[in-house]
Amino acid sequence: MSAIIQLLLTFALLSILAVGGGTAVLPEMQTLLLHQFGITHTQFVHIYSIGQVAPGPNMLMVLIIGFKIAGLIGALTVLLAFFLPSSILCFYVGRIWGRFGDSPWRRCIQNALEPISIGLMASGVYAVAKASIVSPITLGLALATLYFILKTKVNPVYIILAAGLVGFLALRYF
């Protein structure tokens, strides 16, 4: 099967499974990219990191993946495959959802989906952390970054950039 068709099918599936946002499918994306396209966990974390610091939605990182695998056509394929199916699904479900109003079924479904979404997002964070925390230095940086993000009102971008600089220096000279 050609790389373009494989990208299309893989990212269309991930799009439909992205309950709770793109972060929810990170573990599955990481696994599929490793087995189907040979993108290692380290490469995946690097691509994910670029997506986090780049302006705009962080899941635009999938374009980098598509570009790495199949060039400009791959990036365009992944863009459409990852964002179009879930957008269409959300549009139609949103139209139907509004008809239910204050129905007890609607509230029941929402109550059931909330912990599922949180769990899927937490698994995405775990997958990235597992591939990123590879030494005591990276563990310390992760914990310090988490602390400063939770306890201060400093823009998280500055905290992440500072941690990246400290990590670069620490890993280079220690």
C-alpha positions as CSV (number, residue, x, y, z in Angstrom):
1,M,0.0,0.0,0.0
2,S,1.4,3.4,-0.9
3,A,2.5,5.8,1.9
4,I,-0.2,8.4,0.9
5,I,-3.1,5.9,1.2
6,Q,-1.6,4.5,4.5
7,L,-1.4,8.1,5.9
8,L,-4.9,8.8,4.8
9,L,-6.4,5.7,6.4
10,T,-4.3,6.1,9.6
11,F,-5.1,9.7,10.3
12,A,-8.7,9.4,9.3
13,L,-9.1,6.7,11.9
14,L,-7.3,8.8,14.5
15,S,-9.5,11.7,13.6
16,I,-12.7,9.7,14.4
17,L,-11.1,8.3,17.6
18,A,-10.1,11.8,19.0
19,V,-12.8,12.0,21.6
20,G,-11.8,14.8,23.9
21,G,-9.3,16.4,21.5
22,G,-6.1,15.4,19.7
23,T,-4.2,14.7,22.9
24,A,-6.5,11.7,23.4
25,V,-5.1,9.8,20.5
26,L,-1.4,10.6,21.1
27,P,-0.6,7.1,22.5
28,E,-2.3,5.4,19.5
29,M,-0.7,7.8,17.1
30,Q,2.7,7.2,18.5
31,T,2.3,3.4,18.2
32,L,0.9,3.5,14.7
33,L,3.6,5.8,13.5
34,L,6.3,3.5,15.0
35,H,4.9,0.3,13.5
36,Q,3.7,1.7,10.1
37,F,6.2,4.4,9.3
38,G,9.2,3.8,11.6
39,I,8.9,7.1,13.4
40,T,10.6,6.4,16.8
41,H,9.3,7.6,20.1
42,T,12.1,10.2,20.3
43,Q,11.2,11.6,16.9
44,F,7.6,11.7,17.9
45,V,8.4,13.7,21.0
46,H,10.5,16.1,19.0
47,I,7.6,16.6,16.5
48,Y,5.1,16.9,19.4
49,S,7.3,19.5,21.0
50,I,7.4,21.6,17.9
51,G,3.6,21.5,17.8
52,Q,3.4,22.7,21.4
53,V,5.5,25.8,20.8
54,A,4.3,26.7,17.4
55,P,1.4,29.2,17.2
56,G,-2.0,27.9,16.5
57,P,-3.6,24.5,17.3
58,N,-1.0,22.1,18.7
59,M,-2.3,19.2,16.6
60,L,-1.0,20.9,13.5
61,M,2.0,18.9,14.4
62,V,0.5,16.1,12.2
63,L,1.5,18.1,9.2
64,I,5.1,17.7,10.1
65,I,4.6,14.0,10.4
66,G,3.0,13.8,7.0
67,F,5.7,16.0,5.5
68,K,8.4,13.7,7.1
69,I,6.8,10.6,5.6
70,A,5.7,11.7,2.1
71,G,6.7,15.4,1.6
72,L,4.2,18.1,0.7
73,I,1.5,15.7,-0.5
74,G,1.8,13.7,2.7
75,A,1.4,16.9,4.8
76,L,-1.7,17.9,2.8
77,T,-3.1,14.3,3.0
78,V,-2.6,14.2,6.8
79,L,-4.1,17.7,7.2
80,L,-7.3,16.6,5.4
81,A,-7.5,13.1,6.9
82,F,-7.0,14.3,10.5
83,F,-9.2,17.3,10.6
84,L,-11.9,16.8,8.1
85,P,-13.7,13.6,9.4
86,S,-13.9,14.8,13.0
87,S,-15.1,18.2,11.8
88,I,-17.8,16.7,9.7
89,L,-18.8,14.4,12.6
90,C,-18.9,17.3,15.1
91,F,-21.0,19.4,12.7
92,Y,-23.7,16.8,12.3
93,V,-23.6,15.5,15.9
94,G,-23.8,19.2,17.1
95,R,-26.9,19.7,15.0
96,I,-28.6,16.6,16.4
97,W,-27.3,17.3,19.9
98,G,-29.1,20.7,20.0
99,R,-32.4,18.9,19.4
100,F,-32.1,17.0,22.7
101,G,-32.2,20.1,24.8
102,D,-32.5,19.3,28.5
103,S,-33.2,15.6,27.9
104,P,-32.0,13.3,30.7
105,W,-30.3,11.2,28.1
106,R,-28.2,14.1,26.9
107,R,-26.9,14.8,30.4
108,C,-26.3,11.1,31.0
109,I,-24.2,10.8,27.8
110,Q,-22.3,14.0,28.7
111,N,-21.6,12.6,32.2
112,A,-20.3,9.4,30.8
113,L,-18.0,11.0,28.2
114,E,-16.4,13.5,30.6
115,P,-14.2,10.9,32.5
116,I,-13.5,9.0,29.3
117,S,-12.2,12.2,27.7
118,I,-10.1,13.1,30.7
119,G,-8.6,9.6,30.8
120,L,-7.8,9.6,27.1
121,M,-6.0,13.0,27.5
122,A,-4.1,11.8,30.6
123,S,-3.0,8.7,28.6
124,G,-1.7,11.1,25.9
125,V,0.3,13.1,28.5
126,Y,1.7,9.8,29.9
127,A,2.8,8.6,26.5
128,V,4.7,11.8,25.8
129,A,6.2,11.9,29.3
130,K,7.3,8.2,29.1
131,A,9.2,8.9,25.9
132,S,10.6,12.3,27.1
133,I,11.7,11.5,30.6
134,V,14.9,9.5,30.1
135,S,17.2,10.7,32.8
136,P,17.2,12.3,36.2
137,I,17.8,15.7,34.5
138,T,14.7,15.4,32.3
139,L,12.6,14.1,35.3
140,G,13.7,17.2,37.3
141,L,12.9,19.5,34.4
142,A,9.5,17.9,34.0
143,L,8.6,18.2,37.7
144,A,9.9,21.8,37.8
145,T,8.0,22.8,34.7
146,L,4.8,21.2,36.2
147,Y,5.3,23.1,39.5
148,F,5.8,26.5,37.8
149,I,2.9,26.0,35.5
150,L,0.6,25.1,38.4
151,K,1.9,27.5,41.0
152,T,2.6,30.7,39.1
153,K,0.8,33.0,36.7
154,V,3.7,33.1,34.3
155,N,2.8,32.4,30.7
156,P,3.4,28.6,30.2
157,V,5.3,29.3,26.9
158,Y,8.0,31.1,28.8
159,I,8.3,28.3,31.4
160,I,8.5,25.7,28.6
161,L,11.1,27.7,26.7
162,A,13.2,28.3,29.9
163,A,13.0,24.6,30.7
164,G,14.1,23.8,27.1
165,L,17.1,26.1,27.5
166,V,18.0,24.7,30.9
167,G,17.6,21.2,29.5
168,F,19.8,21.9,26.5
169,L,22.5,23.3,28.7
170,A,22.2,20.6,31.4
171,L,22.2,17.7,28.9
172,R,25.0,19.2,26.9
173,Y,27.4,20.0,29.8
174,F,26.5,17.3,32.4
